[in-house]
Amino acid sequence: MTETPAEHETEAPPASGGQGGTEEFVQHWRNAAYNCFSSGHKFCREVCPVMQVTRNESWTPTAFHANVVAMEKGELEIADIAEDYVNCTGCGACELRCPNTLFTGDFYRFRTRTVDLVKAVRALAVDNGVHQQGWQRWNLLTDERTHEPVLGDVPVSQEHVRDWSDGLNLPVGGETVLFVDCEAAFYRTSVPRAVAQLLQRADYEFGLMNEQWCCGGPAAEMGYTEQAKRFARHNLDDWRAAGVRRVLVLDPHDYITFTEDYPAYFGDEYDIEIVLVVELLAEMIRDGRLTPSVPVDRTVTYHDPCRLNKRKGIWKEPREVLSAIPGLVFHDVDRVTQWSYCSGGGGGLPVEKPELTARISESRVEKAAGLGVDTLVSACPWSERPLSEAGDARQIDVVDIHELLAESLGIEVGGSRGR
């Protein structure tokens, strides 16, 4: 049985300083690797979305840990294995399914850290000059534009980062600001427009950032840690200059970045309250500040974003929102919430392996089709693009939960759904 995690397992791994740091890396991760290696159950394989569609043993969570053991023994180097670690969406299902988590988690608050391991290996690779071509280009463009390039030909720049809010008369600055992820700000602009108008309808005061950059989370996931920290520093300085105390986020990826990466970067200096919009909206419905009244005649199921459900345990509030919308017929997923399906849209996978993301999304939509629904509802802009493409083949519409709620309040959202 696994013991309480050693102190060094709960800390951020040491920075390699751009000089490799393989020995430090192995020492930091060896206990986690041996915990996995000695378990031998490999239950994680069957809930891993990549494994479900590829059956490639080199891309399993157990293989990711076993590689660390091999590196410790001098049998492998980072260049030998870096490409394998592309094949992870960062969904966290493996961590939940791991016997080490299941047997000791409740008592010791232990959780097997495979997602962090994958990020650390990717960072080690970048520090050693081992790059994945797509990720390297993606992060070079993000660095140039201060925003992710966004898949496809969507124009991206600081000049246009607030274009989604045209006509909504939103102020800049204030104690509370809304942070809009790159995908929603430039591609799926109907999502932030729906959020903004819902908050306006509830008389909730908020503004926009003076100069918003990418949150840095995707760069951190792909291994470009220095860039991620630099972007985070810029955003925190912008918040401080404007007197911001609270940041609203609509994207689960931003939520993870602001509640896990930023505290690790800044420690006690980071005292910003982070509020997830879908939780705020559920509270507003509960308090009677928002009362959906326009029937929406759809038969729906809900796609739990991995970073909300599996990673943060947030599954109840989105269902509260959906249950408040008149006219909806709701069929819940066929798995208990924490075992819900992945879209394949996370962890930088769509950048390096879009075909694998597409296969995972097709599998996810197939599960929705089995419930007899005409609509799959999501709360994640990054999931919605691959799910929408998969949904087209099955005549299943993929809709954002904020847009659906706005429709039930009679709000004409405007903006683009990226079509």
N, C-alpha and C positions, 0 to 999 in steps of 0.2 A: 504494500500500500504506500502511496506517495506521501511523503512528509510535507509539513508546511513549507511553502516555497522559501528558498534561501533569500536573504535580503537583496542580493545582487540580481535575483530574477525579477524583482518587482521594480527595479530601476531602469532608466533608459540605458541602452548599451553605450559604451564609451565611443566617442567620436574617433574616427580613424585619422582625422586631420589630413585627409587626402593622400596619405602615404600607405594605404593598404590596410594595416591594422588587423591582419588575419589572425594572429596569435591572440590578441585581445578579444576579437570576435568569438573565437572558439572557446576561450575560457568563460566568456559571458554566457554562452548558449549551451555549454556541454551538459549541464544538469537537466535542462529541459529536453535535450536530445536523448539523453539516457533514460529519462522518465518515459518517453515515448517508446524508445527502443526496447526497454524491459517490459513494457505493457504487453506488446505483441498482439493486441486484439484487432487492431486495424479497423475498428468500427467506423472510423472517420471516412473510410473510402466510399461507403455507400451513401453518404449524405453530401459528398463533395460534388458540386455541379459539373466541374471539369471531368472528374472521373466517370460520372454518370453517362457522359456522351462520348468519351474517348477510350476508356478502359486502359489508359496508359499508366503503367505502374511507376514510371519515373516522375509522374506529375501528382502523385498522391501526397497528402500531408505527412504520412509516415516516411516517405522517401525524402521529403524536405528535411526532416529531423535526422534521418540516417546519414545524410550527406555530411552533417556536422560531425558525426562520429568518425566518418571516413576522413574528413579534413583533419581532425585531431590526430589520427593515426598516420597522417601524411600520405594517404592514398589518393586524395583528390585535391585540386586547387580550385579557386573561385572561377577561373576561366572554363573549367570542365563542366560546371553545373549551372552557371548563371542563366543560360537560356531556358532551362527547365522551370525556373521560378517565374517566368512570364505567365505560366499556366495556373494562375490563382486569381480569383475575383475579390479576395478579401472578405468573403461573406461571413466567415466565422462559424459556419455549421460544424466544421471539424472540431472546433474547440468545445462546442456544446456536447458533441457526441463522444468525446474522448472519455474513457473510463477514469482517467486521472481527474478530470473535471467532475464527472458524475459522482465518484466515490468520496471526494474530499471537498468539493466546491462549497456545499452548503455550510460545512463546519469551519473550514479554514479560509473560505472565500478565495479558493484557488481556482485559477482557470488556465488551462494549457494555452500557451501563447504562440500559436502557429502563425497567425496573421502578422504579429510583430516580427517573428522570425523571417517571414518572407520579405517584409520591408527591409529588414536589416541585411539580408543577403543581397538584395538589389542595391542597397547603398554601398555595401562592400565592393560589389562589382564595379559600380561607377567610380568609386575611389581608386580602384585598380585599373581604370581605363578600359573596362570591359562594358561596352554599350550595346543596347538593342537599337537597331537602326530607327525604328519608328518612334520609340520613346526619346531618343536623343534629339531627333528633329522636332518632336512635339515640344520638348522643353526649351530648345533654342528659340522656337517661335513664341512660346509663352514668355520667355525672358525679354524678347524684343518688344512684344506688344503689351506686356504686363497683364495679359489675359490669355486663357487657353485658346488655341486656334479654332477649336470646335470642329468636329468632324464635318467634312464637306467644304463648300465654298462660301460660307457665311463670313462677311466682312467683320473683323474684330478690331477694336481699338479703344483706348481710353476716352477718346472723343465721343464714342457712341455707346458707352456702357450704361448711360441712363436713358437712352432713346426709348426703351420699352415703356417708360412712364409718361410719354408725351400726352398732354391733355389732362393729366390727373392732378395737376397743381400740387405736387408734393414738395415740401420744403427740403432744404439741405441742412443736415446737422440736427441738433437737439439731443435730449437725454437718451432717446431711443431711436435707433436707426435700423433700417431693413437692409440686410445683405442678400444680394441676389447672385446665385452661382452663374458661371460663364455660360453654360448650356441654356439656362432660362433667360439670361439677360440678352443673348444675341440670337438664339435659335427658337426657343419655345417661349416667346414673350407673352403669350396669353396666361402663363402660370403666374409670373409676378404681378401682372395687371389684375388678375383675379384676387390674389392675396391683398394687394393694396386697396382694392375697392371693398373687399370684405371688412378690412380694418377701418376704413373710412366710414362704412355703414354703421359700425359699432362705436363710432366716435373715439377711436383709439389713436392717440397722438404718436406720430413717428415721422422720421425724415430719412433722407438718403445720405450716403457717405459723400464727403467732399471729393475724394479721389480714391475710389475703390479699385484695388488690384485683386487678381485671383487669390483665393484663400491660401494657396500653396499646398493643399492636401494632395492633389494628384501628383505633383512633383515629388512629394515625400513618398508616396506609394510606389513611384517608379524608380526611386533610389537617388533622386537629385535633392539631397537633404539641404545642402547649402542654399540652393535657390529657394526651397520651401521656407527656410528660416528667414531669408531676406524679405520675401513677400509678406510673411507674417509680421515681421518688424514694421514694415511700411503700414500695414493695416492697423496695427495696434497704435502706432504713432498718430495716424489719422484720427482714430477714435479719441485719443487723449487730447489732441489739439481742439477737437470739437466739443469736449466735455461729455462724451458719450458714456453712459453707465450700463446700457442694455442693448444687446444686438439680437434682432429677430432673424431667424434663418428658416427658409422653406425647404432647403435641400438637405437630405440626410448625410451626404458626403461632407458638406460644410459643418453640419452639426458634430460629426465625429472629429473633424479637424479642430474646431473651436473648443470642444470639451475634452479632447485628449492630447492633440499635438501642441496646441498653444500653451496649455498649462505646463507641459514638459519643457517647452522652449524658455518660458519666462518666469516660472516659479511664482513667488509671492507678488511679483510685479503685476501679474495678470489677475485683475479683479473685476473683469467684465462679466456681467450676467448674460448668459446665452439662453434664449427662449426659442423653442421649436414652435413654429406657427401652427401646425396642426393640433398641438396640445392646447395652445392659446384659443384656437377656434372652438375646440370641444368645450373648453371652460366657458366661453361666451355663449354657446348654445345652452349649456347647463344653467347659466345665470339669466337667461332670457334676453341677452343683449343682441343675439341674432336668432331669428325665428324663421326657418325655411317654410315657405308656404306654397310655392309653385310646384305642382307635381312634375316629377321627372320619370317618364315611363320607360324604364330600362330594367333588364334583368342582369344583375352585376355580381361579380365576385371581387375580392380585394387582393391586390398583390402587395404583400408585406415587403417593403424595402429592407434588404439585409442589414443595413447599418442602423436602422431603427429597431427592428425586431430582434434579430439574432445578436446584434452587438450591444444594443442599449435597452432591450426589453420593453420597447414601446410598441404595443399592438392594440391596446384597448381604445385609446382616443380616436384613431381613424375610424374604428367601427362605430363609436358613438356618433361621429359626424354623419356617417352613412345612414345610420338608423334614424337620424332626425330628418332625412330628406323624404318628403312625401312622394309616393308613386314608385319608389325603388323596390324591386324584389331582390333580396340579397341572399346569395348562396355562399356560405363561407368555404374556405379551402378545405381539402380533404385531409390535411395533416394538422396536427396540433401546431399552434402558431409558431413556436420556436423552430420547428422542423420545416418551415415553409420553403417554397422553391425560390431559386435565384434567377435573375434575368440575364446574368452574364455581362452586365454593363459596368461592373466595377473593377477596381484594381488595375486600370490601364489596359485590360484585356482587349477592348474594342480597337485600341490604337495599334497594337501589335498583331492581334489575331481576330480580325472582325468575323472571319468565317466561324470561329469557335464560339464567339458571342452569339452569332445568329443561331447556331445549333442549340445553345442553352436556352435562348429565348423561344425558339420553336417548341422545345420540350415544355417550357413553362406555359405557353399558350395552349398547347395540347391538353394540359391538365385543366385549364380553364374551360376549354371546349367540352371536356367530359362532364362538366357541371351544368351544361345546357344554358350558358349565359350568352348575352349578346355584347356585353361590355366588361372589360377588365379595368379596374380602377387602381391607380398607383399614386403614391405620394413622393415620387422620386423622378425628377426631370431626366436624369441619366439613364434610368431604366426604360423610360417611356419611348425613346427612339427605337431601340432594338425590339421592344415588345410590340410597338406599332407596326413595324415592318413584318414581324411574324404574324400579327393579328390580321393583316390584310389578306393573307392566304386562307384564313379561316372565317372571314367575315365577322371578326370580333373587333369592336372598336376599343381602343385604349384611351382612357380619359384620366386627366389629373383630378384628384379629389378636391382641390381648391376650386377648380373651374366648375366642377359638378355642384359644389355648395353654392357658388355664386349664381349659377343658373337657377337653383331652387329659391334664391332670394330675388329673382327677377332682374339680375344685373347683366347688362350687355358688356361682356368683358373686353372684346376687341383684341388686337394683337395677333400674333401668328402661332399656329401649332406646329411650325416647322415644315409645312407642306408646300 
